[in-house]
Amino acid sequence: MKKILVASTNPEVNETVKNGCAKFAEYFDPMFCPDTDEALSYIDYELPEVKVLDFTSDDIDTNRILSAIHSDPWLHNGGIIAVVPNPAKAEEIEAMKDPNILIVQTLYTFKQNFERLIRILWSNQKFLFNRGMQDRVGGQEQGDFICGNDPMDIRLYTSFLVNYLFCSNRISDEGRYALQTTLMELLTNALEHGNCGITYEEKSEWLEQGKNILDLIAEKRKNPEVDKKKIKINYFIGKDVSHFTIIDEGKGFDWKSRINVDFTEATHGRGMLLSKSLVSDLRYNDKGNEVSF
């Protein structure tokens, strides 16, 4: 069972964690600390793997808690979920480049995503609970994520990886944009065209009718054979160069006929060319269901 520190006096934050953990009661044990000193004492003695720090609570000294976590290497395994009042505060927290911060969420997105977050945390413990190990193993680590066919999950996995590389000084602001864009484009392709089997023509027709692509994905996922498929994200994270591979369980596609096509005037289809321009050594396997960069 993993311990969760909740340093907050905000009833919305506490209720969100309480309800989310109730659905994963056998995996997570939350401790609610409405006082800074109480939170620091809990951190010292219990070494919680997940820390929910609420920057919307003015009476919680989040800087003291961050400092205590930063100074203790044993607390670097796991991660911090930072809850902020608005996007401006989110940018401020991200600019701190604290490698212990797993993800930054506004209060609104936190309430939407917390249950999903802890499900992903539990499913991917090797990466998410071994954060900070790179300093002890020469600045390198490798592993994988197994992702389902939920578009929101793709956004969170992308945020985890991008935030981790950015906050551990592996990538710059420019690199963060490149990695964020490339992961989202290629993972979306793996979901839509790979696992869901949506053809280019089918997507074009759907979009031209003014429909939302998320609705088409939802329709495809009603098929149990489609919904059980997974996307695998392999990663090797080094000090200077990182390598990623995305593998879906679809039939593949003729990528050679599309990799250099100009989709400027089309409603979609620019993702492959854009990704190729942002990262190095982008390549597909022959089948077309695996891409690496």
Secondary structure in CASP SS format (residue, H / E / C, confidence):
PFRMAT SS
TARGET T0000
AUTHOR 0000-0000-0000
METHOD secondary structure of the structure
MODEL  1
M C 1.00
K E 1.00
K E 1.00
I E 1.00
L E 1.00
V E 1.00
A E 1.00
S C 1.00
T C 1.00
N C 1.00
P H 1.00
E H 1.00
V H 1.00
N H 1.00
E H 1.00
T H 1.00
V H 1.00
K H 1.00
N H 1.00
G H 1.00
C H 1.00
A H 1.00
K C 1.00
F C 1.00
A C 1.00
E C 1.00
Y C 1.00
F E 1.00
D E 1.00
P E 1.00
M E 1.00
F E 1.00
C E 1.00
P C 1.00
D C 1.00
T H 1.00
D H 1.00
E H 1.00
A H 1.00
L H 1.00
S H 1.00
Y H 1.00
I H 1.00
D H 1.00
Y H 1.00
E H 1.00
L C 1.00
P C 1.00
E C 1.00
V E 1.00
K E 1.00
V E 1.00
L E 1.00
D E 1.00
F C 1.00
T C 1.00
S C 1.00
D C 1.00
D C 1.00
I C 1.00
D C 1.00
T H 1.00
N H 1.00
R H 1.00
I H 1.00
L H 1.00
S H 1.00
A H 1.00
I H 1.00
H H 1.00
S H 1.00
D C 1.00
P H 1.00
W H 1.00
L H 1.00
H C 1.00
N C 1.00
G C 1.00
G E 1.00
I E 1.00
I E 1.00
A E 1.00
V E 1.00
V E 1.00
P C 1.00
N C 1.00
P H 1.00
A H 1.00
K H 1.00
A H 1.00
E H 1.00
E H 1.00
I H 1.00
E H 1.00
A H 1.00
M C 1.00
K C 1.00
D C 1.00
P C 1.00
N C 1.00
I E 1.00
L E 1.00
I E 1.00
V E 1.00
Q E 1.00
T E 1.00
L H 1.00
Y H 1.00
T H 1.00
F H 1.00
K H 1.00
Q H 1.00
N H 1.00
F H 1.00
E H 1.00
R H 1.00
L H 1.00
I H 1.00
R H 1.00
I H 1.00
L H 1.00
W H 1.00
S H 1.00
N C 1.00
Q H 1.00
K H 1.00
F H 1.00
L H 1.00
F C 1.00
N C 1.00
R C 1.00
G C 1.00
M H 1.00
Q H 1.00
D H 1.00
R C 1.00
V C 1.00
G C 1.00
G C 1.00
Q C 1.00
E E 1.00
Q E 1.00
G E 1.00
D E 1.00
F E 1.00
I E 1.00
C E 1.00
G C 1.00
N C 1.00
D C 1.00
P H 1.00
M H 1.00
D H 1.00
I H 1.00
R H 1.00
L H 1.00
Y H 1.00
T H 1.00
S H 1.00
F H 1.00
L H 1.00
V H 1.00
N H 1.00
Y H 1.00
L H 1.00
F H 1.00
C H 1.00
S C 1.00
N C 1.00
R C 1.00
I C 1.00
S C 1.00
D H 1.00
E H 1.00
G H 1.00
R H 1.00
Y H 1.00
A H 1.00
L H 1.00
Q H 1.00
T H 1.00
T H 1.00
L H 1.00
M H 1.00
E H 1.00
L H 1.00
L H 1.00
T H 1.00
N H 1.00
A H 1.00
L H 1.00
E H 1.00
H H 1.00
G H 1.00
N H 1.00
C C 1.00
G C 1.00
I C 1.00
T C 1.00
Y H 1.00
E H 1.00
E H 1.00
K H 1.00
S H 1.00
E H 1.00
W H 1.00
L H 1.00
E H 1.00
Q C 1.00
G C 1.00
K C 1.00
N C 1.00
I H 1.00
L H 1.00
D H 1.00
L H 1.00
I H 1.00
A H 1.00
E H 1.00
K H 1.00
R H 1.00
K C 1.00
N C 1.00
P H 1.00
E H 1.00
V H 1.00
D H 1.00
K C 1.00
K C 1.00
K C 1.00
I E 1.00
K E 1.00
I E 1.00
N E 1.00
Y E 1.00
F E 1.00
I E 1.00
G C 1.00
K C 1.00
D C 1.00
V C 1.00
S E 1.00
H E 1.00
F E 1.00
T E 1.00
I E 1.00
I E 1.00
D C 1.00
E C 1.00
G C 1.00
K C 1.00
G C 1.00
F C 1.00
D C 1.00
W H 1.00
K H 1.00
S H 1.00
R C 1.00
I C 1.00
N C 1.00
V C 1.00
D C 1.00
F C 1.00
T C 1.00
E C 1.00
A C 1.00
T C 1.00
H C 1.00
G C 1.00
R C 1.00
G H 1.00
M H 1.00
L H 1.00
L H 1.00
S H 1.00
K H 1.00
S H 1.00
L H 1.00
V C 1.00
S C 1.00
D C 1.00
L C 1.00
R E 1.00
Y E 1.00
N C 1.00
D C 1.00
K C 1.00
G C 1.00
N C 1.00
E E 1.00
V E 1.00
S E 1.00
F C 1.00
END
